[in-house]
Amino acid sequence: MDGILTVLGRTDSEKIIEKSRFLTYSAHIESEEEARAFIADVRAQHPFATHVCFAFIADKTGNMQRFSDDGEPQGTAGVPILEVIKNKGLREVVVAVVRYFGGIKLGAGGLVRAYSSCAAENLASAETALLEMSVEVEISVDYTGIDALQKYLSTRTCIPISCDYGAKVTTTVAIKSADKEDFSASLTDYMQGRVEFSFKEECYRAFPV
């Protein structure tokens, strides 16, 4: 499977449309259970809201899709939010839009535009990352080689995991699995052979876009 675009953390935003107050919340989730827990938390924060509409894609393949209009006219809230998520190519993301009715009816078209724009603006400001298959690399060097290793790692796309100081310095980072062969060759060359390393488990990780 290729890289999967997602959001990191949680993003909150607010917008007033024809006196109605719209509060939008998005977050990274990895299952339907996590998505529904997030929505329940949003509901708990806004017990007097007129509507809490949402949509989410909770898996990496894009098959686990759910949405709700929560009392708004059918097709005017949940689906527009979902379409924004899909159009942005995002996976493992939930978006909830809270509405406090301001007394002016928006009509079906107005509601679609309102919920779409709230979701789009929120996700545009969210931090995104690419989920890619990664592998952990455990690297050991003598204390004299620490600076050189750190300099080398600063030139690579990798995620620090841990660093242990014992008889040698053992640093563990995650790299993209696709970079495994190039990483092996260039690390050995850069450290002039004065390095030991081994590859560990593979899993999906978020790399900055």
C-alpha positions, 0 to 999 in steps of 0.5 A, spaced: 500 500 500 502 506 498 503 512 503 496 514 506 495 522 507 492 523 514 492 529 519 496 529 526 493 531 532 486 535 533 484 542 530 479 546 532 476 552 528 469 556 529 465 560 524 459 564 524 454 564 518 447 567 518 448 568 525 449 560 526 455 559 530 459 553 527 464 549 531 469 544 527 473 539 530 478 534 526 482 529 529 487 523 527 483 516 529 485 509 527 478 505 528 471 506 528 471 506 536 476 512 536 472 516 531 465 515 535 469 516 542 471 523 539 464 525 537 462 523 544 467 527 547 465 533 542 457 532 544 459 532 551 462 539 550 456 542 547 450 539 550 446 544 548 448 545 541 442 544 536 446 539 531 453 535 532 454 533 525 460 528 523 463 524 518 469 520 518 474 515 514 476 510 520 481 506 516 487 506 511 483 503 505 478 508 505 472 503 506 470 504 513 466 511 512 460 513 516 456 520 517 450 523 520 446 529 519 444 529 526 437 532 525 439 537 519 435 535 512 438 529 509 444 530 505 446 537 507 451 536 513 454 529 514 455 527 506 458 534 505 463 533 510 465 526 508 466 529 501 471 534 503 475 529 507 474 524 500 476 530 496 482 532 500 484 524 499 485 523 507 484 517 511 484 515 518 480 522 520 474 524 523 470 531 522 465 533 527 461 540 526 457 543 532 451 548 530 448 553 534 442 555 530 442 563 530 435 564 528 436 564 520 434 558 516 439 557 511 436 552 506 438 546 503 443 549 499 446 554 504 447 548 509 451 544 504 455 550 503 456 551 510 458 544 512 462 543 507 466 550 508 467 549 515 470 542 514 474 544 508 477 550 512 478 546 518 482 541 514 486 546 511 489 548 517 490 541 520 497 539 520 498 533 515 502 527 514 503 521 510 503 514 513 508 510 510 510 503 512 517 504 516 522 500 519 526 501 525 533 501 525 537 500 531 544 503 530 550 502 535 557 506 535 563 508 539 562 514 543 567 517 538 562 516 533 556 520 536 557 526 532 558 523 526 552 519 526 548 525 529 550 529 523 548 523 518 541 522 521 540 529 520 540 529 513 535 523 512 528 522 513 527 519 519 523 519 526 527 518 533 525 513 537 530 512 543 537 513 545 541 508 550 548 510 553 552 503 555 558 500 552 556 503 546 551 509 544 545 505 541 540 509 537 534 507 534 530 511 529 524 509 524 525 510 516 521 509 510 521 501 508 523 503 501 529 507 503 532 501 507 537 499 502 540 506 500 540 507 508 544 501 509 549 503 504 550 510 505 550 509 513 556 504 512 559 509 507 558 515 511 561 512 518 567 508 514 564 502 517 565 504 524 557 502 525 553 496 527 546 496 525 540 492 525 533 492 522 527 491 527 519 491 526 515 494 520 509 498 521 506 504 519 508 511 521 506 518 520 512 522 516 511 530 515 509 531 508 
